[in-house]
Amino acid sequence: MASSSYISLMDLASGDMFNSPQTPERISRVMTVPVDGGITDDGDFDSLSSECCEKTIIVANFLPLQAQKDIKSGQWLFSFDEDSLLLQMKDGFSSDTIVVYVGSLKVDVDPKEQDEVSKTLLEEFNCVPTFLPPDLQKKFYHGFCKQYLWPLFHYMLPMCADYGNRFDRLHWQAYLSANKIFADKIIEVTNPEKDYVWVHDYHLMALPTFLRKHFHRVKLGFFLHSPFPSSEIYRTLPVREEILKALLNADLIGFHTFDYARHFLTCCSRILGLDHESKRGHIGLDYFGRTVYMKILPVGIHMGQLQSSLNHPSSSTKVKEIVAKFNGKRIIIGVDDMDIFKGISLKVLAMEQLLQQHPELQGKVVLIQIVNPARSTGKDVQEAKREIYESTERINDVFGFPGYEPVVLIDRCVPFYEKAAYYACAECCIVNAVRDGMNLVPYKYIVCRQGTSRMDEALQIAPESPRTSMLVVSEFIGCSPSLSGAIRVNPWSIDALADALNMAITMPGVEKQIRHEKHYRYVSSHDVAYWSQSFMQDLERACKEHYNRHCWGFGFGLSFRILSISPSFRKLSIDHILSVHRRTCRRAIFLDYDGTVVPHSSIIKSPGPEVILFMNSICSDPKNTVFIVSGRGKNSLSDWFAQCENLGIAAEHGYFIRWNRRSEWETFPIAIDFGWKRIAEPVMQLYTEATDGSFIESKESALVWHHQDADPDFGSSQAKELLDHLENVLANEPVVVKRGHQIVEVKPQGVTKGLVAKKVLSTMISNGEPPDFVLCVGDDRSDEDMFESISNTAYISSLPVSPEIFACTIGQKPSKARYYLDDTVDLLKLLSGLTGASSSTTSTSNTETEVSFESCD
């Protein structure tokens, strides 16, 4: 039985687990990374190896090729599949861009022939085939992809064995193995310094991790062509974290609609604890110093190909046949794959109800349903097909008569020229899938209804005559938001579908024309070339900082990720800071509390015995002036650190300050009117009552609304609303409203942690003890004021020598600090080191002469 533990990706992806034959010998490299100043080109493909040309590597499950084997000669015959989106998207690239395709063939090739086929495809088609062993292909594609991921991403949970397969770890391991094989092929043809890699769809969601592990700075985009489910559905996936982390190794992730992107971001927030923000119109998610951008743009169609199909002689001939066969009848067209999610049976039932409710339409309206062959097999597909045929037969028996069938099923592989003819003749097109990633049928229908001169001739209409079209589309498909003139329906409601069909048929011609013109303008301007060009432009922008930052890879398996930081932003070396500590004599140390000394995730907020021990030891060194600077109230902090006699405390962001346990609390020097609390507290109370898990913390100088125990999405949304609400009602009050880590805080103007640092350092200078060592550690926005304040100290003219300054943030993120520590564990290691240094200094100072002290002055 397969182990339930997560296995290293490298182990998972090895062919040994399936005892499958090795993939064929490596193909000759298209271009390799420069080594020792040269480029190695093992093959003879100079056109691909040209150093001056930019390459785009397009990766998908299947290559855009048609393949068949000549029975007589035994030779393989290949040709481009003109209907493939992967081929059509080249129109959006510059003419000097070399496009290389990586993917599988739709036919099985004997292992003995694979090397020769690989060479042929690379030389003649710029295609790199990934030959998956049959057993691996079955588990990967038909097992994990089609029987598990596809239903799940379309909101179908495997509640029982008859409807969808449950998660199978062997299939998951096959998925990873297949993704690893794809990555290996990409690596063979990629120059990471110049080339762009664009990966497509849910079959290859683990691929970004394999590729990023090999090339830390690879320029990598990913586009998901299926829906991305809501977090309630996605969280049922046993490998939910692994897939999210793998996708986040891309630089740009594309979705057809905002809903799909929103679901993905919500999953990142709920499962990985990652927040996103909008940066100048672009949605970005910070992931270990890298910004992973989201792209929201529905794919388009290839206008030229459609118009060529309309001008094809076979299309004109077919149009004349359709007109003659359905003379005088109004045609409603539907074109769908045989799929449980396409809603074909619901469409047929809606047609039945339309004829029942409107008897006058009997004999005048016909639904022509073209059923494309199923892409997967299973009991659910067979049952859906049986239901469609039974419903169609019943409706035709009840409402049909000689010469009239209300529903015409065309269940075969229909060439596109024939589909184009049906589109051109239909008054209305209905696409009522219960869930679909995009669906380009409405776009194709609109273009075909616009027609061409040859099609006009076949239809016997004047070239200048107005064009009309009507669309009934499900609100659950990706193209729905872009078709604002369509009649949107809930596909599960037979009544709504029937009413929509009646509305589409009976709508006045002028309104049909207006809706058609609006749709045609959008479809013709947002074609597949526009889509691919826009994605590549955003990918270039997302990758422009790659070589301006330091990158390190860390983590095992699918947890592998890249740490990307600015060259001037580096991890604080404990050895270095201790070395500086030993040679300095007057030190100022400022430590934030929550998120720095104690992690945010800790349920117990008071400091542990280890922290108290470290603080006492560091404070016992007379050369150290140590302060805890926190937003917490003075009572909590003084109680928690009651054992630390020499520790300074700045509470409520510096509104209260105490130099040691023996001194009195000092307050902010400017008199403050707290009448604003009577305005702010009722507003906070409203949001507290409306947000389960939130509460108000009342301090002497501030009010804080906490939402860490609320639903992550709702709490964050409410915090944004509360921030805006408070800023409006307190606009004329002497306060600032700020949002922090799961809080919204209102506090007096001018009260900042930066003023604490400035006051302490100024006092040291005025006492004739200017600091020569300043350490400040914090984790959130309020600590940025301290970082800025201590950095300015270096330029105070009264200081004889600029001090050694260490401004350090917890975690890798944009900051005014020059250094970072990974987490509170790293800080405790630093405090432990300072404790040892301070202890040795204290013991030495007991035997030092006064002369040695003077040497430090």
C-alpha positions in Angstrom: 0.0 0.0 0.0 1.3 3.5 -0.8 2.5 5.5 2.1 0.2 8.3 3.2 3.2 10.5 4.0 4.3 13.1 1.6 7.2 12.0 -0.5 10.0 14.1 -1.9 9.1 15.2 -5.4 12.3 13.9 -6.8 11.4 10.4 -5.4 7.8 10.7 -6.5 8.7 11.6 -10.0 11.2 8.8 -10.5 10.1 6.1 -12.9 10.9 3.4 -10.4 7.6 3.7 -8.6 5.8 2.4 -11.6 8.5 0.1 -12.9 7.8 1.8 -16.2 10.3 2.0 -19.1 12.6 4.9 -19.3 11.7 7.8 -21.5 13.6 7.9 -24.8 17.1 9.3 -25.1 17.3 13.0 -24.5 16.6 15.1 -27.5 19.3 17.4 -28.8 19.2 20.6 -26.9 17.6 23.6 -28.5 19.7 26.0 -26.4 21.6 25.4 -23.3 22.6 27.8 -20.5 26.1 29.4 -21.2 28.8 27.5 -19.4 32.3 29.0 -19.1 31.4 31.7 -21.5 30.1 29.4 -24.3 26.9 28.0 -25.6 26.7 24.3 -26.1 24.6 23.2 -29.0 24.5 19.4 -29.3 22.2 19.4 -32.3 22.1 20.8 -35.8 19.1 23.0 -35.2 20.8 26.4 -35.8 17.5 28.2 -36.3 16.4 27.3 -32.8 19.8 27.8 -31.2 20.2 31.3 -32.4 21.4 33.4 -29.5 19.8 36.6 -30.7 16.2 35.2 -30.9 13.8 35.1 -28.0 12.0 31.8 -27.4 8.6 31.2 -25.9 8.1 27.6 -24.6 4.4 26.7 -24.7 3.6 23.7 -22.5 0.3 21.8 -22.5 -0.9 18.3 -22.0 -1.2 17.7 -25.8 0.8 19.1 -28.6 -1.1 21.1 -31.3 -0.5 18.2 -33.8 -2.5 15.6 -35.6 -0.7 12.3 -36.0 -1.5 9.1 -37.9 0.6 6.2 -39.1 0.6 5.2 -42.8 -0.4 1.5 -42.8 1.5 0.7 -46.0 4.8 2.5 -45.4 4.7 2.3 -41.6 5.8 6.0 -41.5 4.3 8.5 -39.1 2.5 11.5 -40.7 2.2 14.7 -38.7 0.5 18.0 -39.3 -0.5 21.0 -37.3 -4.0 21.0 -35.8 -5.4 24.4 -37.0 -8.1 24.3 -34.4 -5.7 24.2 -31.5 -5.6 27.2 -29.3 -1.9 26.6 -28.7 -1.2 27.2 -32.4 -3.6 30.1 -32.8 -2.0 32.1 -29.9 1.2 32.5 -31.9 -0.6 35.4 -33.6 -0.1 37.5 -30.5 3.7 37.1 -30.5 6.2 39.2 -32.3 7.4 37.9 -35.7 10.9 37.2 -34.4 9.8 35.0 -31.5 10.6 31.4 -31.8 7.8 29.2 -30.4 8.6 25.7 -29.1 5.8 23.4 -28.0 6.2 20.8 -25.3 3.5 18.2 -24.7 2.2 14.7 -25.5 0.9 13.2 -28.7 -2.6 11.9 -28.8 -1.4 8.6 -30.2 0.9 5.9 -28.7 4.3 5.7 -30.3 6.4 2.5 -30.0 9.4 3.1 -27.7 11.7 2.0 -30.5 10.4 4.8 -32.7 10.3 7.6 -30.1 13.8 9.0 -30.7 13.2 9.3 -34.4 9.8 10.8 -33.9 11.3 13.3 -31.4 13.9 14.4 -33.9 11.3 14.8 -36.7 8.9 16.8 -34.5 11.7 19.2 -33.3 13.1 19.8 -36.8 9.9 20.2 -38.7 7.4 21.5 -36.1 9.4 22.9 -33.2 7.6 20.4 -31.0 9.1 18.4 -28.1 7.1 15.3 -27.3 6.8 13.9 -23.8 6.3 10.2 -24.2 4.5 9.0 -21.1 4.5 5.2 -20.5 0.9 3.8 -21.1 0.4 2.9 -17.4 1.5 6.3 -16.2 -0.6 8.1 -18.9 -3.7 6.1 -17.7 -3.2 7.0 -14.0 -2.2 10.6 -14.7 -4.7 11.6 -17.4 -7.7 9.3 -17.1 -7.2 8.7 -13.4 -6.2 11.8 -11.5 -7.0 14.5 -14.1 -10.2 13.4 -15.6 -11.8 11.3 -12.9 -10.7 13.4 -9.9 -9.5 17.0 -10.6 -11.8 17.8 -13.4 -15.0 16.9 -11.5 -13.7 18.6 -8.3 -12.9 21.8 -10.2 -16.4 21.7 -11.6 -17.9 21.5 -8.1 -18.6 17.8 -8.1 -17.5 16.0 -5.0 -17.0 12.2 -5.0 -19.7 11.5 -2.5 -20.0 7.9 -3.5 -18.1 5.6 -5.8 -20.6 5.7 -8.6 -20.1 9.4 -9.2 -16.5 10.3 -9.5 -13.4 8.7 -8.1 -12.1 9.4 -4.6 -8.6 10.6 -4.1 -6.1 7.9 -4.9 -2.5 8.4 -3.8 -1.1 6.3 -6.6 -2.9 8.5 -9.1 -1.5 11.6 -7.4 2.0 10.1 -7.6 1.4 9.5 -11.3 0.4 13.1 -11.7 3.7 14.2 -10.1 5.7 11.8 -12.2 4.1 13.0 -15.4 4.7 16.7 -14.4 8.3 15.8 -13.7 8.7 14.3 -17.2 7.2 17.5 -18.7 9.6 19.6 -16.7 12.6 17.6 -17.8 11.7 18.2 -21.5 11.3 21.9 -20.8 14.7 22.1 -19.2 16.3 20.6 -22.3 15.1 23.4 -24.6 15.1 26.4 -22.3 17.6 29.2 -21.8 16.3 30.6 -18.5 18.0 34.0 -19.0 16.1 34.7 -22.2 13.2 32.4 -22.7 9.7 32.6 -21.4 7.7 29.5 -20.4 3.9 29.5 -20.5 2.2 26.4 -19.0 -1.4 25.6 -19.6 -4.2 24.1 -17.5 -4.9 21.9 -14.6 -3.0 18.8 -15.9 0.3 20.6 -15.1 -0.2 22.4 -11.9 2.8 20.8 -10.1 5.1 21.6 -13.0 6.1 25.1 -11.8 7.9 23.6 -8.7 10.0 21.2 -10.8 11.0 24.0 -13.2 11.7 26.6 -10.4 13.8 24.1 -8.5 16.1 23.7 -11.6 16.0 27.3 -12.8 15.5 29.8 -9.9 14.9 32.7 -12.2 12.9 31.1 -15.0 10.3 33.4 -16.5 7.2 31.3 -15.9 3.6 31.9 -16.6 0.6 29.6 -15.9 -2.9 29.8 -17.2 -5.8 27.8 -15.9 -8.5 27.1 -18.5 -10.9 25.4 -16.1 -12.8 27.0 -13.2 -11.0 27.3 -9.9 -13.5 26.2 -7.3 -14.5 28.1 -4.2 -12.5 27.4 -1.0 -15.2 25.2 0.4 -14.8 22.8 -2.5 -11.0 23.1 -3.0 -10.3 22.5 0.7 -11.6 19.0 0.3 -8.6 18.2 -1.8 -6.1 16.1 0.3 -3.1 17.7 -1.5 -4.5 21.2 -1.4 -1.4 22.9 0.1 0.9 21.1 -2.3 -0.9 22.3 -5.4 -1.2 25.9 -4.2 2.5 26.1 -3.3 3.4 24.6 -6.7 1.3 27.2 -8.6 2.9 30.0 -6.5 6.2 29.1 -8.1 5.0 30.8 -11.3 5.5 34.5 -11.8 2.0 35.1 -13.3 -1.1 33.0 -12.9 -4.0 33.6 -15.4 -7.7 33.0 -15.0 -10.7 33.6 -17.3 -12.8 35.4 -14.7 -12.4 37.4 -11.5 -14.4 34.8 -9.7 -11.8 32.1 -10.4 -9.0 34.4 -9.3 -10.9 35.4 -6.2 -11.4 31.7 -5.3 -7.7 31.1 -5.7 -6.7 34.0 -3.6 -9.2 33.0 -0.9 -7.7 29.5 -0.8 -4.2 31.1 -0.5 -5.5 33.2 2.4 -7.4 30.4 4.2 -4.9 27.6 3.6 -1.5 29.3 3.4 -2.2 32.5 5.4 -1.2 34.7 2.5 -2.7 38.1 1.8 -2.9 39.8 -1.6 -3.0 43.5 -2.6 -3.7 45.5 -5.7 -0.7 47.3 -7.1 -1.5 49.9 -9.7 -4.4 47.8 -11.1 -2.5 44.5 -10.8 -3.3 41.9 -8.2 -0.2 40.7 -6.5 0.5 38.1 -3.8 3.7 38.3 -1.8 5.3 34.9 -1.5 8.7 34.8 0.3 9.9 38.1 -1.3 8.5 37.3 -4.7 5.4 39.0 -6.0 3.2 36.4 -7.8 0.8 38.3 -10.1 -2.8 37.4 -11.1 -4.0 37.9 -14.7 -7.8 38.0 -15.4 -8.6 37.8 -19.1 -10.9 35.5 -21.0 -9.4 33.8 -24.0 -10.6 34.8 -27.4 -11.2 33.1 -30.8 -9.2 33.2 -34.0 -11.1 35.5 -36.3 -9.2 34.6 -39.5 -9.9 30.8 -39.1 -13.6 31.4 -38.5 -13.9 33.7 -41.5 -12.0 31.1 -43.6 -14.4 28.4 -42.5 -17.4 30.6 -43.5 -15.9 31.2 -46.9 -15.2 27.4 -47.4 -17.3 26.0 -50.3 -18.5 23.2 -48.1 -20.0 25.8 -45.6 -22.1 27.4 -48.4 -23.3 24.1 -49.6 -24.3 23.0 -46.0 -26.1 26.3 -45.4 -28.3 25.8 -48.5 -29.1 22.2 -47.2 -30.0 23.6 -43.8 -32.2 26.3 -45.2 -34.0 23.8 -47.5 -34.5 21.3 -44.7 -35.7 23.7 -42.0 -37.5 26.1 -44.3 -39.6 28.6 -42.4 -38.5 27.2 -39.0 -36.6 29.2 -36.4 -33.4 27.4 -35.4 -32.0 27.3 -31.9 -28.4 25.9 -31.9 -26.5 24.2 -29.2 -23.0 22.8 -29.5 -21.6 20.9 -26.5 -19.3 18.0 -25.6 -20.9 14.9 -24.2 -20.2 15.9 -20.6 -22.2 15.8 -17.4 -21.4 19.5 -16.8 -22.7 20.8 -20.2 -26.4 20.8 -19.2 -27.6 19.2 -22.4 -30.5 17.4 -20.8 -31.6 20.6 -19.0 -31.6 22.3 -22.4 -33.8 19.6 -23.9 -36.2 19.8 -21.0 -36.4 23.6 -21.4 -37.3 23.1 -25.0 -40.1 20.8 -23.9 -41.5 23.4 -21.5 -41.2 26.1 -24.1 -43.5 24.1 -26.5 -45.9 23.3 -23.6 -46.2 26.9 -22.5 -46.3 28.3 -26.1 -48.3 26.0 -28.3 -48.1 28.6 -31.1 -44.4 27.8 -31.5 -45.0 24.1 -32.2 -43.9 23.3 -35.7 -42.1 26.7 -36.0 -39.1 26.3 -33.6 -36.4 23.6 -33.7 -33.5 22.9 -31.3 -30.5 21.5 -33.2 -28.1 20.0 -30.6 -24.7 19.0 -31.9 -23.0 16.6 -29.4 -19.2 16.4 -29.7 -17.6 13.1 -28.7 -16.9 12.7 -25.0 -13.4 13.4 -23.8 -13.6 10.9 -20.9 -15.4 7.7 -20.2 -17.4 6.7 -17.2 -20.8 5.7 -15.8 -21.8 9.3 -15.4 -21.2 10.1 -19.1 -23.2 7.1 -20.2 -26.1 8.0 -17.9 -26.1 11.6 -19.2 -26.2 10.3 -22.8 -29.1 7.9 -22.0 -31.1 10.7 -20.4 -30.6 13.0 -23.4 -31.8 10.4 -25.9 -34.8 9.4 -23.7 -35.9 13.1 -23.3 -35.4 13.8 -27.0 -37.4 10.8 -28.1 -40.2 11.7 -25.7 -40.4 15.3 -26.8 -40.4 14.4 -30.5 -43.1 11.8 -29.9 -45.3 14.3 -28.1 -44.7 17.5 -30.2 -43.4 16.2 -33.5 -45.3 15.3 -36.6 -44.3 14.3 -40.1 -41.8 16.7 -41.4 -41.1 18.2 -38.0 -38.9 17.1 -35.1 -38.7 19.7 -32.3 -35.2 18.4 -31.2 -32.6 17.3 -33.6 -29.6 15.5 -32.1 -26.4 15.3 -34.2 -24.3 12.9 -32.2 -21.1 12.5 -34.2 -17.8 14.3 -34.9 -18.9 17.4 -36.9 -16.3 19.3 -38.9 -16.2 23.0 -38.2 -17.3 24.1 -41.6 -20.6 22.3 -40.9 -20.9 23.8 -37.4 -20.3 27.3 -38.9 -23.2 26.7 -41.3 -25.5 25.8 -38.4 -24.3 28.9 -36.5 -25.0 31.1 -39.5 -28.6 29.8 -39.9 -29.5 29.9 -36.2 -31.5 32.8 -34.7 -30.4 31.9 -31.2 -27.6 30.0 -29.5 -28.0 28.5 -26.1 -25.0 27.5 -23.9 -26.3 26.4 -20.5 -23.5 24.5 -18.9 -23.9 24.1 -15.2 -20.1 24.8 -14.9 -17.5 25.6 -17.5 -14.2 27.2 -17.5 -14.7 29.4 -20.6 -16.7 28.0 -23.5 -16.0 29.8 -26.8 -19.2 28.6 -28.6 -21.0 32.0 -28.1 -18.1 33.8 -29.6 -18.0 31.6 -32.6 -21.7 31.9 -33.1 -21.5 35.7 -33.0 -18.8 35.8 -35.7 -20.7 33.4 -37.9 -23.9 35.4 -37.6 -21.9 38.5 -38.7 -21.1 36.4 -41.8 -19.0 37.0 -44.9 -19.9 38.0 -48.5 -19.9 34.4 -49.6 -22.1 33.3 -46.7 -24.5 36.2 -47.4 -24.7 34.9 -51.0 -25.5 31.4 -49.7 -28.2 32.7 -47.3 -29.5 35.1 -50.0 -29.3 38.2 -47.9 -28.0 41.6 -48.9 -24.5 42.5 -47.8 -25.7 45.8 -46.2 -28.6 44.1 -44.3 -28.4 44.4 -40.5 -27.0 41.4 -38.6 -28.7 39.9 -35.5 -27.9 37.2 -33.0 -29.3 36.1 -29.7 -27.5 34.4 -26.9 -28.9 32.5 -23.9 -25.9 31.7 -21.6 -25.4 30.1 -18.2 -24.2 32.5 -15.5 -21.8 29.7 -14.5 -19.5 29.8 -17.5 -16.4 31.9 -18.0 -17.5 33.8 -21.1 -20.7 35.0 -19.4 -19.3 38.2 -17.8 -17.9 39.4 -21.2 -21.3 39.0 -23.0 -23.3 41.8 -21.4 -26.0 41.7 -24.1 -26.7 38.0 -23.6 -29.7 36.6 -21.6 -28.0 35.1 -18.6 -29.8 32.3 -16.8 -29.5 29.8 -14.0 -29.1 26.6 -15.9 -30.7 24.5 -13.2 -34.0 26.4 -13.6 -36.0 24.8 -16.4 -38.5 27.7 -16.1 -35.8 30.3 -16.5 -34.3 28.5 -19.5 -37.7 28.2 -21.2 -38.6 31.9 -20.6 -35.1 32.9 -21.9 -35.6 31.0 -25.1 -39.0 32.5 -25.6 -37.6 36.0 -25.0 -34.7 35.4 -27.4 -37.1 34.2 -30.2 -39.7 36.9 -29.8 -37.4 39.9 -29.2 -37.7 42.7 -31.7 -35.2 42.7 -34.5 -33.8 46.2 -33.6 -32.9 45.0 -30.1 -31.3 41.8 -31.5 -29.2 44.0 -33.8 -28.0 46.2 -31.0 -27.1 43.3 -28.8 -25.3 41.6 -31.7 -23.3 44.7 -32.6 -22.2 45.1 -29.0 -21.0 41.5 -28.8 -19.3 41.5 -32.2 -17.2 44.6 -31.3 -16.0 42.8 -28.1 -15.3 39.4 -29.7 -13.5 40.9 -32.8 -11.3 43.1 -30.7 -10.6 40.6 -27.9 -9.4 37.7 -30.1 -6.9 35.0 -29.3 -4.0 37.2 -30.4 -5.1 40.0 -28.1 -5.3 37.5 -25.2 -1.8 35.9 -25.8 -0.2 39.3 -26.4 -1.7 40.8 -23.2 -0.6 37.7 -21.1 2.9 37.9 -22.4 3.2 41.6 -21.7 2.1 41.0 -18.1 4.5 38.1 -17.8 7.4 40.3 -19.0 6.5 42.9 -16.5 6.2 40.3 -13.7 9.7 39.0 -14.5 11.6 42.3 -15.0 13.0 42.2 -11.4 14.4 38.7 -11.6 18.0 39.7 -12.0 17.9 42.6 -9.6 17.3 40.4 -6.6 19.1 37.5 -4.8 17.3 34.2 -5.0 17.7 31.1 -2.8 15.8 27.9 -3.1 14.7 26.0 0.0 12.1 23.4 1.1 11.5 19.8 0.1 9.1 18.3 -2.3 6.1 20.5 -3.3 7.1 22.9 -0.4 10.1 24.0 -2.4 10.0 27.8 -3.0 12.3 30.6 -3.9 13.3 33.3 -1.4 13.8 36.5 -3.3 15.3 39.6 -1.6 16.9 42.8 -2.5 20.7 42.8 -2.6 20.8 45.5 0.1 18.3 43.4 2.3 20.0 40.5 3.9 19.7 38.2 6.8 21.2 39.4 10.1 24.3 37.5 10.9 24.4 36.6 14.6 28.2 36.1 14.5 28.6 39.6 13.0 26.4 41.4 15.4 28.1 39.7 18.4 31.4 40.8 17.0 30.3 44.4 16.8 28.6 44.0 20.2 31.9 43.1 21.9 33.8 46.1 20.6 31.1 48.7 21.5 30.5 50.3 24.9 27.2 52.1 24.8 24.4 50.1 23.3 20.7 50.9 22.7 18.4 47.9 22.0 14.7 48.2 21.0 12.5 45.2 20.7 8.9 45.0 19.6 6.8 42.5 21.5 3.9 40.8 19.5 5.2 39.0 16.5 8.8 39.6 17.5 9.5 38.4 21.1 6.3 36.3 21.1 4.9 34.9 17.8 1.4 36.1 16.7 0.3 32.4 16.5 1.0 31.8 20.2 -2.1 31.4 22.4 -0.2 32.4 25.5 0.8 36.0 25.0 2.9 36.4 28.1 6.7 35.9 27.8 8.2 32.5 28.7 10.9 31.9 31.3 13.5 31.8 28.6 12.7 35.3 27.4 12.7 36.7 31.0 16.1 35.0 31.5 17.5 36.6 28.4 16.2 40.0 29.2 17.6 40.0 32.7 21.0 38.9 31.5 21.2 41.6 28.7 19.8 44.3 31.0 22.4 43.4 33.7 25.2 44.7 31.4 25.6 48.4 32.4 26.6 49.1 28.8 23.1 48.1 27.5 20.0 50.3 27.4 17.2 47.9 26.5 13.5 48.7 25.8 10.4 46.7 24.9 8.4 48.9 22.6 4.9 47.7 22.2 1.3 48.7 21.4 0.1 46.8 24.4 -1.1 48.5 27.6 1.3 49.4 30.4 -0.4 47.2 33.0 0.1 44.0 31.0 3.7 44.7 30.1 4.7 45.8 33.6 3.1 42.6 35.0 4.8 40.3 32.5 8.2 41.9 32.9 8.0 42.5 36.7 11.1 40.3 37.2 13.2 42.5 34.8 14.4 45.3 37.0 16.5 47.2 34.5 14.3 46.8 31.4 12.7 49.9 29.9 9.1 49.6 28.6 7.3 51.8 26.1 3.6 51.0 26.2 0.8 51.9 23.8 3.3 52.8 21.0 5.1 55.2 23.3 2.3 57.1 24.9 3.6 55.6 28.2 7.3 55.1 28.9 9.3 53.8 31.9 13.1 53.6 32.0 13.2 50.7 34.5 11.1 49.1 37.2 12.0 51.7 39.8 11.1 54.7 37.7 7.6 56.3 37.3 5.6 56.1 34.1 6.0 59.1 31.8 3.3 60.1 29.4 3.3 61.7 26.0 4.3 65.3 26.5 1.4 66.9 24.6 -2.0 67.2 26.3 -4.5 65.1 24.5 -8.3 65.3 24.5 -9.8 61.8 24.5 -13.3 62.9 23.5 -12.8 61.0 20.2 -13.3 57.8 22.0 -17.0 58.5 22.4 -17.2 58.7 18.6 -15.0 55.7 17.8 -16.2 53.1 20.3 -19.8 52.9 19.2 -18.7 52.5 15.6 -16.3 49.6 16.7 -19.1 48.1 18.7 -21.3 47.9 15.6 -18.6 45.9 13.7 -18.0 43.7 16.8 -21.7 42.7 17.0 -21.7 42.0 13.2 -18.4 40.1 13.2 -18.3 36.9 15.2 -14.9 36.4 16.8 -14.0 40.1 17.0 -13.5 42.2 20.1 -12.5 45.7 21.2 -9.4 46.3 23.4 -9.6 49.6 25.2 -6.4 51.2 26.2 -5.8 54.5 28.0 -4.6 56.2 24.8 -6.1 54.1 22.1 -8.9 51.8 20.9 -8.1 48.5 19.1 -10.5 46.3 17.1 -9.2 42.7 16.9 -10.4 40.2 14.3 -7.9 37.3 14.6 -10.5 34.9 15.8 -13.1 35.9 13.1 -13.5 34.2 9.7 -10.3 35.2 7.7 -12.1 36.6 4.7 -15.0 38.2 6.5 -12.7 39.7 9.2 -10.4 41.2 6.6 -13.4 42.6 4.7 -14.9 44.1 7.9 -11.5 45.6 8.9 -11.3 47.4 5.5 -14.9 48.8 6.0 -14.2 49.8 9.6 -11.0 51.6 8.6 -12.9 53.6 6.0 -15.8 54.2 8.4 -13.5 55.4 11.3 -11.5 57.7 9.0 -14.7 59.4 7.9 -16.2 60.0 11.4 -12.9 61.0 12.9 -11.7 63.2 10.1 -11.7 66.3 12.3 -10.2 64.6 15.4 -6.5 64.6 16.4 -6.1 60.9 15.8 -4.8 58.4 13.3 -6.6 55.2 12.2 -4.2 52.4 11.2 -4.6 48.8 10.2 -2.1 46.3 11.6 -1.9 42.5 11.8 -5.5 41.5 12.2 -6.3 44.8 14.0 -7.7 48.3 13.4 -6.3 50.8 15.8 -7.2 54.4 16.6 -4.6 56.4 18.5 -3.5 60.0 19.1 -1.6 61.8 16.4 2.2 61.9 16.9 2.3 58.9 19.1 4.7 56.5 17.4 7.4 54.0 18.2 9.8 56.2 16.3 9.4 58.9 18.9 10.3 56.4 21.6 13.6 55.5 19.8 14.3 59.2 19.2 13.7 60.1 22.9 15.9 57.3 24.3 18.7 58.0 21.9 18.5 61.8 22.5 18.5 61.2 26.3 21.6 59.1 26.0 23.3 61.8 23.9 22.4 64.6 26.3 23.7 62.5 29.2 27.1 62.3 27.5 26.7 58.7 26.6 26.1 58.7 22.8 25.3 55.2 21.6 27.8 53.4 19.4 25.6 50.4 18.8 21.8 50.5 18.0 19.7 47.4 17.5 16.0 47.6 16.6 13.9 44.5 15.9 10.2 44.6 14.9 7.7 42.9 12.6 4.9 45.2 11.5 4.1 48.6 10.1 4.3 50.4 13.4 7.9 49.3 13.8 8.9 51.0 10.5 8.9 54.3 12.4 11.6 53.0 14.7 13.7 51.7 11.8 13.5 55.2 10.2 14.2 56.9 13.4 17.4 55.0 14.4 18.7 55.3 10.8 18.5 59.1 11.0 20.5 59.0 14.3 23.6 58.3 12.2 23.4 61.7 10.8 23.0 63.7 14.0 25.9 66.1 14.0 26.3 66.0 17.7 27.5 62.4 17.6 31.3 62.0 17.5 31.1 58.8 15.6 28.3 57.2 13.7 27.0 54.2 15.6 26.7 50.7 14.3 23.0 50.4 13.3 21.1 47.2 12.9 17.4 47.8 11.9 15.9 44.3 11.6 12.5 43.1 10.6 10.9 39.7 11.3 10.2 37.9 8.0 11.1 38.8 4.4 9.0 41.7 3.2 9.4 45.3 2.0 10.8 47.2 4.9 12.9 50.3 5.8 15.1 47.8 7.8 18.3 46.6 6.1 18.3 43.2 7.8 15.8 40.4 8.6 15.4 37.4 10.8 13.1 34.6 9.6 11.0 34.3 12.8 10.9 34.7 16.6 13.0 31.5 16.9 15.8 33.4 15.1 15.3 36.3 17.5 15.6 34.1 20.5 18.9 32.7 19.1 20.1 36.3 18.8 19.0 37.1 22.4 20.8 34.0 23.6 24.0 35.2 21.9 23.6 38.7 23.4 23.0 37.1 26.7 26.3 35.2 26.6 28.2 38.3 25.4 26.6 40.4 28.1 27.4 37.9 30.8 31.0 37.8 29.8 31.2 41.5 29.7 29.6 41.9 33.1 32.0 39.4 34.7 35.0 41.1 33.1 33.8 44.6 34.1 34.1 43.6 37.8 37.8 43.3 37.4 38.4 46.0 34.8 40.3 49.2 35.9 38.8 52.6 35.5 41.4 53.3 32.8 39.9 50.5 30.6 36.4 52.1 30.9 37.8 55.5 29.8 39.1 53.9 26.7 35.5 53.3 25.6 34.5 57.0 26.1 
